[in-house]
């Protein structure tokens, strides 16, 4: 887990350009730094950075630098910040090269099955000098080219430079767990980075707002649903996509590069019985957890008390007991002093049933407001609610306890039906086929049946209306079109939204919304504290298996995630396995805003209106007061506006 940088230009640039991109993301890789570049004559130069250790400087690996050479000028360069997780020795230094120095790589992530891929390559005649997964990627690329991506199980963003053919190859993992951004400046120089802030250190950088994506965020709390960001001209390589080009290609300012979709889920229906499916799913998920436990540093687990994080902890515990490993799992949980938002009782059930060393934190409202600027800086873009603050605080606690890797339960809801999305789809099919008896039987009561029917009809109506852009949001009159130039359309009109079967629903939720923004927040919050966050539920083999199972395996008469629940009998505590309410790391934001400290929020909102340069109408202050004084339903648009204004200030964003 690291931070990466790359610059490709037709003009010379200085060492300090790539080094500044490295420095601003030191939090992603505090354990080391490296730079590799080519000059105009095609000569390779390897240089140290200020944080390159003496151990690396003294090493005899061909890719390890011997000194800092800040006088050097490049036409292309790779930069790397290292967070040491696998092979902690100097052999893990990056950028790394193949033995013949033809292929160079800067890489962020983990290939969990690198041992298996390495064995396959050894049988083909390859030899290895390190215990790293990085060296495996290089050899796999040399052997299979772009097809090597299909060999890997894991999360990654990497850039490979072929110095013989002058080819750039960049790739992002299947589900976009690890980030990869790019930007082309006014001189046609192409930059890649793990975080958008790396572009801000360039002399040619201008922070201009992307008006439509800003509207999507302010009005709908939606982000990361397209390849665009809230910064004009800054794009992300989408999940499961790659890029290949000559370094001599001409790149146009603020334009997209030509991206290839290398991965997509394939529909190959499986005929396994439900009991068979439970057994296979359990085996695949257990294998995934085992692979995610590969590490040369201490590992902990996030525990919210919900189904998913509890499943990961309980499977870990089972693995350790079966393999006679004496190990207490360090778990980390966010709690609340308000009972309505507190899940400690659920965490305690897991703790009582597994060998666990628990850690709890209780974040406060004052900390949440005081942390906004720091979190915005780490996130690069505004975030919609203070639930991000809980996760940010959790990772700080993880770091304090000396843990470097954290497993979490994210990523399953989107393909196991955790949001109730399959229930609504199935109910609508029953209505469409006039199967009202089955609908009402499943609902267990007449009133519940009516409720389910109306919910399914509303769900389908929304999906039907979205492409026609006729949804009128309730807050549209508080954003000024004369300053924020936007089309009044729903963000989903920009994505290939299909809801006619569960596979289409899964595709939308995995690749467009909501998973991409959840992964964005998770990556930045974890890396802010130099922690590697791992997500066993997003092993593609687990996802692909579930993708091809019948919908009724996931939803049983309104019981969501049925496959997961039934697969983990005798593994999950029964209270957790049968739990029906879904919370996750929710903050008591409504209590904070409406009851505990409305004055502080009002002051922050007033300041936000002033700092938004006319984007937000002052009438929003009256709306806030009405919500407080008349005890109207809580609306987190006020929090979004506060955070959005802080983002504009932190990054000096212009409305140009």
C-alpha positions as CSV (number, residue, x, y, z in Angstrom):
1,X,0.0,0.0,0.0
2,X,1.7,3.2,-1.1
3,X,1.4,6.4,-3.1
4,X,2.4,6.7,-6.7
5,X,3.3,9.6,-9.1
6,X,4.2,9.8,-12.8
7,X,4.9,12.5,-15.3
8,X,5.1,12.1,-19.1
9,X,6.2,15.2,-21.1
10,X,7.6,16.2,-24.4
11,X,9.6,18.9,-22.6
12,X,12.2,18.6,-19.9
13,X,11.2,19.1,-16.3
14,X,13.2,19.1,-13.1
15,X,13.7,16.5,-10.4
16,X,11.7,18.7,-7.9
17,X,8.5,18.3,-9.9
18,X,8.2,14.5,-9.3
19,X,9.7,14.9,-5.8
20,X,7.1,17.4,-4.8
21,X,4.4,15.0,-6.0
22,X,5.9,12.4,-3.7
23,X,6.3,14.7,-0.7
24,X,2.7,15.9,-0.5
25,X,1.5,12.3,-0.1
26,X,4.0,11.2,2.5
27,X,1.1,9.9,4.6
28,X,0.5,7.2,2.0
29,X,4.1,5.9,2.3
30,X,6.1,7.1,5.3
31,X,8.5,4.2,5.1
32,X,10.5,5.2,2.0
33,X,10.7,7.2,-1.2
34,X,12.1,6.6,-4.7
35,X,12.3,8.3,-8.1
36,X,13.2,6.9,-11.5
37,X,13.3,8.9,-14.7
38,X,14.4,9.1,-18.4
39,X,16.1,12.1,-19.8
40,X,15.7,13.4,-23.4
41,X,18.4,11.0,-24.6
42,X,16.5,8.0,-23.1
43,X,19.0,7.5,-20.3
44,X,17.8,6.0,-17.0
45,X,18.4,7.8,-13.8
46,X,17.5,6.5,-10.3
47,X,17.4,9.0,-7.5
48,X,16.7,9.0,-3.8
49,X,14.4,11.4,-2.1
50,X,14.7,13.0,1.3
51,X,13.0,10.1,2.9
52,X,14.9,7.3,1.2
53,X,16.6,5.3,4.0
54,X,20.3,4.6,4.3
55,X,19.5,0.9,4.1
56,X,18.1,1.4,0.6
57,X,21.0,3.6,-0.4
58,X,23.5,0.9,0.7
59,X,21.6,-1.9,-1.0
60,X,22.9,-3.6,-4.2
61,X,19.6,-4.0,-6.0
62,X,19.8,-2.5,-9.5
63,X,16.8,-0.3,-8.9
64,X,18.0,1.1,-5.6
65,X,19.5,4.6,-5.7
66,X,22.8,5.6,-4.2
67,X,22.2,9.3,-3.8
68,X,19.8,12.2,-4.5
69,X,20.4,13.8,-7.9
70,X,18.3,16.9,-7.8
71,X,20.2,18.4,-10.7
72,X,18.8,15.9,-13.2
73,X,16.2,16.8,-15.8
74,X,13.7,14.3,-17.1
75,X,11.2,13.9,-19.9
76,X,9.3,11.2,-18.0
77,X,9.5,10.0,-14.4
78,X,8.0,7.6,-11.9
79,X,7.7,8.4,-8.2
80,X,6.9,6.3,-5.2
81,X,6.1,6.5,-1.5
82,X,6.4,3.2,0.4
83,X,4.2,1.8,3.1
84,X,6.0,-1.5,3.9
85,X,3.6,-4.4,4.3
86,X,5.2,-7.3,2.3
87,X,9.0,-7.9,2.4
88,X,10.0,-5.1,4.6
89,X,13.6,-5.1,3.4
90,X,15.3,-2.8,0.9
91,X,14.3,-5.3,-1.8
92,X,10.8,-3.8,-1.7
93,X,12.0,-0.4,-2.8
94,X,10.3,1.3,-5.7
95,X,10.2,2.2,-8.5
96,X,11.4,-1.3,-9.2
97,X,12.6,-2.8,-12.5
98,X,12.9,-6.1,-14.3
99,X,16.4,-7.7,-14.3
100,X,17.1,-6.3,-17.8
101,X,16.0,-2.8,-16.7
102,X,13.5,-2.7,-19.5
103,X,10.3,-2.5,-17.4
104,X,9.9,-0.1,-14.5
105,X,7.0,0.0,-12.1
106,X,5.5,2.3,-9.4
107,X,2.7,0.5,-7.7
108,X,0.1,0.9,-5.0
109,X,-1.8,-2.0,-3.6
110,X,-1.5,-5.7,-2.8
111,X,-1.6,-8.8,-5.0
112,X,-2.9,-11.3,-2.5
113,X,-2.2,-14.4,-4.6
114,X,1.3,-13.3,-5.6
115,X,2.7,-16.6,-4.1
116,X,0.6,-18.7,-6.5
117,X,1.3,-16.5,-9.5
118,X,5.0,-16.6,-8.6
119,X,5.0,-20.4,-8.5
120,X,3.4,-20.5,-12.0
121,X,6.1,-18.2,-13.3
122,X,8.9,-20.2,-11.7
123,X,7.6,-23.3,-13.4
124,X,7.9,-21.3,-16.7
125,X,11.6,-20.6,-16.0
126,X,11.4,-17.3,-14.2
127,X,13.6,-16.6,-11.2
128,X,13.0,-14.1,-8.4
129,X,15.3,-12.1,-6.2
130,X,12.8,-10.7,-3.7
131,X,9.8,-11.8,-1.6
132,X,7.6,-8.9,-3.0
133,X,4.5,-9.0,-5.0
134,X,5.9,-6.1,-7.1
135,X,8.5,-8.3,-8.7
136,X,5.7,-10.8,-9.5
137,X,3.7,-8.0,-11.3
138,X,6.8,-7.2,-13.5
139,X,7.4,-10.8,-14.4
140,X,3.7,-11.4,-15.1
141,X,3.6,-8.3,-17.4
142,X,6.7,-9.5,-19.2
143,X,5.2,-12.9,-19.8
144,X,1.5,-12.1,-20.5
145,X,1.4,-8.4,-21.3
146,X,-1.9,-6.7,-20.5
147,X,-3.5,-10.1,-19.9
148,X,-1.5,-10.4,-16.6
149,X,-4.3,-8.4,-14.9
150,X,-6.6,-11.4,-15.1
151,X,-4.1,-13.4,-13.1
152,X,-4.2,-11.1,-10.1
153,X,-6.4,-11.3,-7.0
154,X,-6.2,-8.1,-5.1
155,X,-6.3,-4.3,-5.2
156,X,-3.9,-2.1,-7.2
157,X,-3.1,0.9,-9.2
158,X,0.2,0.7,-11.0
159,X,2.1,2.3,-13.9
160,X,4.7,0.4,-15.9
161,X,7.2,2.1,-18.2
162,X,8.8,0.2,-21.0
163,X,12.0,2.1,-21.7
164,X,12.8,0.1,-24.8
165,X,9.5,0.7,-26.7
166,X,8.7,3.9,-24.8
167,X,5.3,2.6,-23.8
168,X,3.2,3.6,-20.7
169,X,0.9,0.9,-19.3
170,X,-1.4,2.0,-16.3
171,X,-4.1,-0.1,-14.7
172,X,-6.6,-0.1,-11.9
173,X,-8.0,-3.1,-10.1
174,X,-11.4,-4.6,-11.0
175,X,-13.5,-2.7,-8.5
176,X,-11.4,0.4,-8.0
177,X,-10.3,-0.2,-4.5
178,X,-7.1,1.7,-5.1
179,X,-7.3,5.2,-6.8
180,X,-5.6,6.5,-10.0
181,X,-6.1,10.0,-11.2
182,X,-4.7,11.8,-14.2
183,X,-4.5,15.4,-15.5
184,X,-3.0,17.0,-18.6
185,X,-1.7,20.5,-18.1
186,X,-1.7,23.5,-20.6
187,X,1.7,22.3,-22.0
188,X,0.4,18.8,-22.8
189,X,2.2,17.1,-19.9
190,X,0.4,14.0,-18.6
191,X,0.4,13.4,-14.8
192,X,-0.8,10.3,-12.9
193,X,-1.3,10.3,-9.1
194,X,-2.8,8.4,-6.2
195,X,-4.4,11.7,-4.9
196,X,-5.6,14.8,-6.7
197,X,-3.6,17.0,-4.4
198,X,-0.4,15.8,-6.1
199,X,-1.3,17.9,-9.1
200,X,-1.7,21.1,-7.0
201,X,2.1,21.3,-6.5
202,X,2.7,21.9,-10.2
203,X,3.4,25.4,-11.5
204,X,0.9,24.9,-14.3
205,X,-2.0,23.9,-11.9
206,X,-5.2,25.8,-11.6
207,X,-8.0,24.7,-9.3
208,X,-11.1,25.3,-11.3
209,X,-14.5,23.9,-10.3
210,X,-16.3,21.2,-12.4
211,X,-19.7,22.9,-12.2
212,X,-21.9,19.9,-13.0
213,X,-20.2,17.5,-10.7
214,X,-20.3,20.1,-7.9
215,X,-24.1,20.4,-8.5
216,X,-24.3,16.6,-8.3
217,X,-22.6,16.7,-4.9
218,X,-24.5,19.6,-3.4
219,X,-27.9,18.7,-4.7
220,X,-27.8,14.9,-4.5
221,X,-24.8,14.0,-2.3
222,X,-23.5,11.9,-5.2
223,X,-19.8,11.7,-6.3
224,X,-17.4,9.3,-8.0
225,X,-20.2,8.1,-10.4
226,X,-18.3,9.1,-13.5
227,X,-14.7,9.5,-14.5
228,X,-14.9,13.2,-13.7
229,X,-14.0,14.8,-10.4
230,X,-15.1,18.1,-8.9
231,X,-11.9,19.6,-10.3
232,X,-12.2,20.6,-14.0
233,X,-9.8,18.6,-16.1
234,X,-9.0,16.0,-13.5
235,X,-10.2,12.5,-14.3
236,X,-10.0,9.1,-12.6
237,X,-9.2,5.9,-14.4
238,X,-12.4,4.0,-13.7
239,X,-12.6,0.6,-12.0
240,X,-11.4,-2.3,-14.1
241,X,-9.8,0.0,-16.7
242,X,-6.3,0.4,-18.1
243,X,-4.4,2.8,-20.3
244,X,-1.6,2.0,-22.9
245,X,0.2,4.6,-25.0
246,X,3.5,5.7,-26.4
247,X,5.2,8.4,-24.3
248,X,5.5,10.4,-27.6
249,X,1.7,10.7,-27.9
250,X,0.4,14.2,-27.9
251,X,-1.9,14.9,-25.0
252,X,-4.4,17.7,-24.9
253,X,-5.0,20.1,-22.0
254,X,-7.8,19.0,-19.6
255,X,-8.8,16.2,-22.0
256,X,-9.5,12.5,-21.4
257,X,-7.0,9.8,-22.4
258,X,-8.1,6.7,-24.2
259,X,-9.0,4.2,-21.6
260,X,-9.7,0.5,-22.1
261,X,-12.2,-1.5,-20.0
262,X,-10.3,-4.7,-19.2
263,X,-12.7,-6.2,-16.7
264,X,-16.4,-6.7,-16.5
265,X,-18.6,-9.2,-14.8
266,X,-19.8,-12.1,-17.0
267,X,-23.2,-13.7,-16.8
268,X,-22.9,-17.5,-16.6
269,X,-25.9,-18.7,-14.6
270,X,-25.1,-21.4,-12.0
271,X,-27.5,-24.3,-11.3
272,X,-26.2,-25.0,-7.7
273,X,-28.8,-25.8,-5.1
274,X,-29.1,-23.3,-2.2
275,X,-27.2,-25.6,0.2
276,X,-24.4,-26.1,-2.4
277,X,-24.3,-22.3,-2.9
278,X,-24.0,-21.7,0.8
279,X,-21.1,-24.2,1.0
280,X,-19.2,-22.8,-2.0
281,X,-19.8,-19.2,-0.9
282,X,-18.4,-19.9,2.6
283,X,-15.4,-21.6,1.1
284,X,-14.6,-18.8,-1.3
285,X,-15.1,-16.1,1.4
286,X,-12.9,-18.0,3.8
287,X,-10.2,-18.4,1.2
288,X,-10.4,-14.6,0.5
289,X,-10.0,-13.8,4.2
290,X,-7.0,-16.2,4.4
291,X,-5.3,-14.4,1.5
292,X,-6.1,-11.0,3.0
293,X,-4.3,-12.1,6.2
294,X,-1.0,-12.4,4.3
295,X,1.3,-9.7,5.8
296,X,4.6,-9.1,7.4
297,X,3.1,-6.5,9.8
298,X,0.4,-6.6,12.4
299,X,-3.2,-6.9,11.2
300,X,-6.5,-5.8,12.8
301,X,-10.1,-5.7,11.9
302,X,-12.9,-3.1,11.8
303,X,-15.9,-4.2,13.8
304,X,-19.2,-2.2,13.5
305,X,-21.4,-5.0,14.9
306,X,-23.1,-5.4,11.6
307,X,-23.3,-8.6,9.5
308,X,-20.3,-7.9,7.3
309,X,-17.6,-6.8,9.7
310,X,-18.7,-9.4,12.2
311,X,-18.5,-12.1,9.5
312,X,-14.9,-11.1,8.7
313,X,-13.9,-11.2,12.4
314,X,-15.6,-14.5,13.0
315,X,-14.1,-16.1,10.0
316,X,-10.6,-14.9,11.0
317,X,-11.2,-16.4,14.5
318,X,-12.2,-19.7,12.9
319,X,-9.1,-19.8,10.7
320,X,-6.8,-19.1,13.6
321,X,-8.4,-21.8,15.8
322,X,-8.3,-24.4,13.0
323,X,-4.7,-23.7,12.3
324,X,-3.8,-23.6,16.1
325,X,-2.6,-20.0,15.8
326,X,-2.7,-18.3,19.2
327,X,-3.7,-14.8,18.2
328,X,-6.1,-12.3,19.6
329,X,-7.7,-10.2,16.8
330,X,-7.4,-6.5,17.4
331,X,-10.8,-5.0,16.6
332,X,-11.6,-1.3,16.3
333,X,-15.1,0.1,16.7
334,X,-16.7,3.6,16.7
335,X,-19.4,4.1,19.3
336,X,-21.8,6.8,20.4
337,X,-23.0,8.1,23.7
338,X,-26.5,8.2,22.1
339,X,-28.2,4.8,22.3
340,X,-30.0,5.2,19.0
341,X,-26.7,5.4,17.1
342,X,-24.6,3.1,19.3
343,X,-23.8,-0.4,18.2
344,X,-21.5,-1.4,21.0
345,X,-24.0,-4.0,22.3
346,X,-23.7,-5.8,18.9
347,X,-19.9,-5.5,18.9
348,X,-19.8,-7.0,22.4
349,X,-21.7,-10.1,21.2
350,X,-19.0,-10.8,18.6
351,X,-16.3,-10.1,21.1
352,X,-17.8,-12.6,23.6
353,X,-17.8,-15.2,20.9
354,X,-14.3,-14.8,19.4
355,X,-10.8,-14.3,20.7
356,X,-10.7,-10.5,20.4
357,X,-8.8,-7.6,21.9
358,X,-11.3,-4.8,21.4
359,X,-10.7,-1.0,21.0
360,X,-13.5,1.5,21.2
361,X,-13.7,5.2,20.4
362,X,-16.4,7.8,21.0
363,X,-15.9,10.7,18.6
364,X,-17.5,14.1,19.6
365,X,-19.3,17.0,17.8
366,X,-16.4,19.4,18.5
367,X,-13.9,17.0,17.1
368,X,-16.1,16.6,14.0
369,X,-16.3,20.3,13.2
370,X,-12.6,20.9,14.0
371,X,-11.5,18.0,11.7
372,X,-13.4,19.1,8.6
373,X,-10.4,20.9,7.0
374,X,-8.0,18.0,7.6
375,X,-10.5,15.4,6.3
376,X,-11.3,17.5,3.2
377,X,-7.6,17.9,2.5
378,X,-7.1,14.1,2.7
379,X,-10.3,13.3,0.8
380,X,-9.4,15.8,-2.0
381,X,-13.1,16.4,-2.6
382,X,-16.0,17.3,-0.4
383,X,-17.8,14.5,1.4
384,X,-21.6,14.6,2.3
385,X,-22.0,13.6,5.9
386,X,-20.1,13.3,9.2
387,X,-20.1,9.5,9.0
388,X,-16.7,10.0,7.2
389,X,-15.4,11.6,10.4
390,X,-16.1,8.4,12.3
391,X,-14.0,6.3,9.9
392,X,-11.3,9.0,9.9
393,X,-11.2,8.9,13.7
394,X,-11.2,5.0,13.7
395,X,-8.0,4.9,11.6
396,X,-6.3,7.3,13.8
397,X,-7.0,5.0,16.7
398,X,-5.7,2.0,14.7
399,X,-2.4,3.9,14.1
400,X,-2.1,4.7,17.8
401,X,-2.3,1.0,18.6
402,X,0.6,0.1,16.2
403,X,-1.6,-1.8,13.7
404,X,-0.6,-1.2,10.0
405,X,-3.3,-3.3,8.2
406,X,-7.1,-3.3,8.8
407,X,-9.6,-5.7,7.3
408,X,-13.1,-4.4,6.9
409,X,-16.5,-5.7,5.8
410,X,-17.2,-3.2,3.0
411,X,-18.3,-4.2,-0.5
412,X,-20.8,-6.9,0.1
413,X,-24.1,-5.0,0.2
414,X,-23.9,-4.1,-3.5
415,X,-23.9,-7.7,-4.7
416,X,-25.6,-9.5,-1.8
417,X,-28.6,-7.3,-1.7
418,X,-27.8,-5.5,1.6
419,X,-29.8,-2.4,0.7
420,X,-33.0,-4.2,0.1
421,X,-32.6,-3.5,-3.6
422,X,-33.3,-7.1,-4.6
423,X,-36.5,-7.1,-2.5
424,X,-38.0,-4.2,-4.4
425,X,-37.0,-5.7,-7.7
426,X,-38.6,-9.1,-6.8
427,X,-41.7,-7.5,-5.5
428,X,-42.1,-5.5,-8.7
429,X,-41.8,-8.6,-10.7
430,X,-44.6,-10.2,-8.6
431,X,-46.8,-7.2,-9.2
432,X,-46.0,-7.2,-13.0
433,X,-47.0,-10.9,-13.2
434,X,-50.1,-10.3,-11.0
435,X,-48.7,-12.6,-8.3
436,X,-50.3,-10.7,-5.5
437,X,-50.9,-13.8,-3.4
438,X,-47.2,-14.5,-3.3
439,X,-46.4,-10.9,-2.6
440,X,-48.8,-10.7,0.4
441,X,-47.7,-14.2,1.6
442,X,-44.1,-13.1,1.6
443,X,-45.0,-9.9,3.4
444,X,-46.7,-11.8,6.2
445,X,-49.5,-9.2,6.7
446,X,-51.9,-7.2,4.6
447,X,-50.5,-3.8,5.7
448,X,-46.9,-4.9,5.1
449,X,-48.0,-6.3,1.7
450,X,-49.4,-2.9,0.7
451,X,-46.3,-1.2,2.0
452,X,-44.0,-3.5,0.0
453,X,-46.2,-3.1,-3.1
454,X,-46.0,0.7,-2.9
455,X,-42.3,0.7,-2.2
456,X,-41.7,-1.5,-5.3
457,X,-43.8,0.7,-7.5
458,X,-42.0,3.8,-6.3
459,X,-38.6,2.2,-6.8
460,X,-39.5,1.3,-10.5
461,X,-41.1,4.7,-11.1
462,X,-37.9,6.4,-10.0
463,X,-35.8,4.2,-12.3
464,X,-38.2,5.0,-15.2
465,X,-38.2,8.7,-14.7
466,X,-34.5,9.3,-14.2
467,X,-33.5,9.1,-17.9
468,X,-36.2,11.8,-18.6
469,X,-34.7,14.2,-16.0
470,X,-38.0,15.1,-14.5
471,X,-37.1,14.6,-10.8
472,X,-37.3,18.0,-9.0
473,X,-35.1,18.0,-5.9
474,X,-36.3,19.9,-2.9
475,X,-33.2,22.1,-2.5
476,X,-32.8,23.3,-6.1
477,X,-33.7,26.9,-5.2
478,X,-30.8,27.4,-2.8
479,X,-28.0,27.0,-5.5
480,X,-27.5,30.0,-7.8
481,X,-27.2,29.1,-11.5
482,X,-25.6,32.4,-12.3
483,X,-22.5,31.3,-10.3
484,X,-22.8,27.5,-10.5
485,X,-23.4,26.6,-14.1
486,X,-25.3,23.3,-14.1
487,X,-27.9,21.4,-16.0
488,X,-30.8,20.6,-13.8
489,X,-30.6,16.8,-14.3
490,X,-30.1,13.8,-12.0
491,X,-26.5,12.5,-11.7
492,X,-27.7,9.1,-12.8
493,X,-28.6,10.4,-16.2
494,X,-24.8,10.3,-16.8
495,X,-24.4,6.6,-16.2
496,X,-25.7,3.5,-17.9
497,X,-28.4,2.9,-15.3
498,X,-30.2,-0.4,-15.8
499,X,-32.5,-2.0,-13.2
500,X,-34.3,-4.7,-15.2
501,X,-32.6,-7.6,-13.4
502,X,-30.3,-8.2,-10.4
503,X,-27.2,-8.4,-12.5
504,X,-27.9,-4.9,-13.9
505,X,-28.5,-3.7,-10.3
506,X,-25.2,-5.2,-9.1
507,X,-23.3,-3.7,-12.0
508,X,-24.7,-0.2,-11.2
509,X,-24.0,-0.4,-7.5
510,X,-20.5,-1.9,-7.9
511,X,-19.2,0.3,-10.7
512,X,-21.1,3.6,-10.5
513,X,-23.0,4.1,-7.2
514,X,-22.6,3.8,-4.3
515,X,-19.4,1.6,-4.0
516,X,-17.0,3.9,-5.8
517,X,-17.5,6.8,-3.4
518,X,-17.4,4.4,-0.4
519,X,-14.0,3.1,-1.6
520,X,-12.8,6.7,-2.2
521,X,-13.6,7.6,1.4
522,X,-12.1,4.4,2.8
523,X,-8.9,4.8,0.9
524,X,-8.3,8.4,1.9
525,X,-9.3,7.9,5.6
526,X,-7.0,4.9,6.0
527,X,-4.1,6.4,4.2
528,X,-4.4,9.6,6.2
529,X,-3.1,7.5,9.1
530,X,-0.8,5.4,6.9
531,X,-3.0,2.3,7.3
532,X,-3.7,-0.3,4.6
533,X,-7.4,-1.1,4.4
534,X,-8.2,-4.5,3.0
535,X,-11.6,-5.7,1.7
536,X,-12.1,-9.5,1.6
537,X,-15.7,-9.2,0.2
538,X,-14.3,-7.7,-3.0
539,X,-12.3,-10.8,-4.0
540,X,-13.5,-11.0,-7.6
541,X,-14.1,-14.7,-7.4
542,X,-16.5,-14.3,-4.5
543,X,-18.3,-11.5,-6.4
544,X,-18.5,-13.4,-9.7
545,X,-19.9,-16.5,-8.0
546,X,-22.7,-14.5,-6.4
547,X,-23.3,-12.6,-9.6
548,X,-24.4,-15.8,-11.3
549,X,-26.7,-17.2,-8.6
550,X,-30.6,-16.8,-8.6
551,X,-32.0,-13.7,-6.9
552,X,-34.0,-15.8,-4.4
553,X,-30.7,-17.0,-2.8
554,X,-30.1,-13.4,-1.6
555,X,-33.6,-12.4,-0.6
556,X,-35.9,-14.7,1.2
557,X,-39.3,-13.1,1.9
558,X,-37.7,-9.8,2.6
559,X,-34.8,-11.2,4.6
560,X,-31.8,-9.6,2.9
561,X,-28.4,-11.1,2.4
562,X,-29.9,-14.5,3.0
563,X,-27.0,-16.4,1.4
564,X,-24.5,-14.8,3.8
565,X,-26.7,-15.4,6.8
566,X,-27.2,-19.1,6.0
567,X,-23.6,-19.7,4.9
568,X,-22.3,-18.6,8.3
569,X,-24.5,-20.8,10.6
570,X,-22.2,-21.8,13.5
571,X,-19.7,-19.2,12.6
572,X,-21.6,-16.0,13.3
573,X,-23.3,-15.6,16.7
574,X,-27.1,-16.1,16.1
575,X,-28.0,-12.6,17.4
576,X,-25.8,-11.1,14.7
577,X,-26.8,-13.6,12.0
578,X,-30.5,-12.8,12.5
579,X,-30.0,-9.1,12.9
580,X,-32.3,-7.2,10.5
581,X,-31.5,-3.5,11.2
582,X,-28.7,-2.0,9.2
583,X,-26.6,0.9,10.6
584,X,-22.8,0.8,9.8
585,X,-20.7,3.7,11.1
586,X,-23.5,6.3,11.3
587,X,-23.0,9.4,13.3
588,X,-25.5,11.1,15.5
589,X,-25.4,14.0,13.1
590,X,-29.0,14.9,13.6
591,X,-28.6,15.2,17.3
592,X,-25.4,17.2,17.0
593,X,-27.0,19.7,14.6
594,X,-30.5,20.0,16.0
595,X,-30.0,19.4,19.7
596,X,-26.4,19.5,21.0
597,X,-24.8,22.4,19.2
598,X,-26.9,24.0,16.6
599,X,-25.2,27.4,17.2
600,X,-21.8,26.1,16.0
601,X,-23.4,24.6,12.9
602,X,-25.2,27.8,12.2
603,X,-22.0,29.8,12.4
604,X,-20.2,27.3,10.2
605,X,-23.1,27.5,7.7
606,X,-23.1,31.3,7.7
607,X,-19.3,31.2,7.0
608,X,-19.9,28.7,4.3
609,X,-22.4,30.9,2.5
610,X,-19.8,33.7,2.5
611,X,-17.0,31.5,1.3
612,X,-18.9,29.8,-1.5
613,X,-18.6,32.9,-3.8
614,X,-22.3,33.1,-4.5
615,X,-22.9,29.4,-5.2
616,X,-25.2,29.1,-2.2
617,X,-28.1,31.5,-1.6
618,X,-28.3,33.2,1.8
619,X,-31.9,31.9,2.2
620,X,-30.3,28.6,3.3
621,X,-29.8,30.2,6.7
622,X,-33.5,30.7,7.1
623,X,-34.1,27.1,6.1
624,X,-31.6,26.0,8.7
625,X,-33.3,28.1,11.4
626,X,-36.7,26.7,10.4
627,X,-35.4,23.2,10.8
628,X,-34.2,24.0,14.3
629,X,-37.0,26.2,15.5
630,X,-39.9,24.3,14.0
631,X,-38.3,20.9,14.6
632,X,-38.6,20.0,10.9
633,X,-37.1,16.8,9.5
634,X,-33.3,16.8,9.5
635,X,-31.6,17.6,6.1
636,X,-27.9,17.0,5.8
637,X,-27.7,19.5,2.9
638,X,-26.4,22.0,5.5
639,X,-23.5,19.8,6.4
640,X,-22.7,19.3,2.7
641,X,-22.6,23.0,2.1
642,X,-20.3,23.5,5.1
643,X,-17.9,20.8,3.8
644,X,-18.1,22.0,0.2
645,X,-17.1,25.6,1.3
646,X,-14.2,24.2,3.3
647,X,-13.1,22.3,0.2
648,X,-13.2,25.4,-1.9
649,X,-11.1,27.2,0.7
650,X,-8.6,24.4,1.3
651,X,-7.8,23.9,-2.4
652,X,-8.4,27.5,-3.4
653,X,-11.0,26.4,-6.0
654,X,-12.1,29.0,-8.5
655,X,-15.5,29.2,-10.2
656,X,-13.9,30.0,-13.6
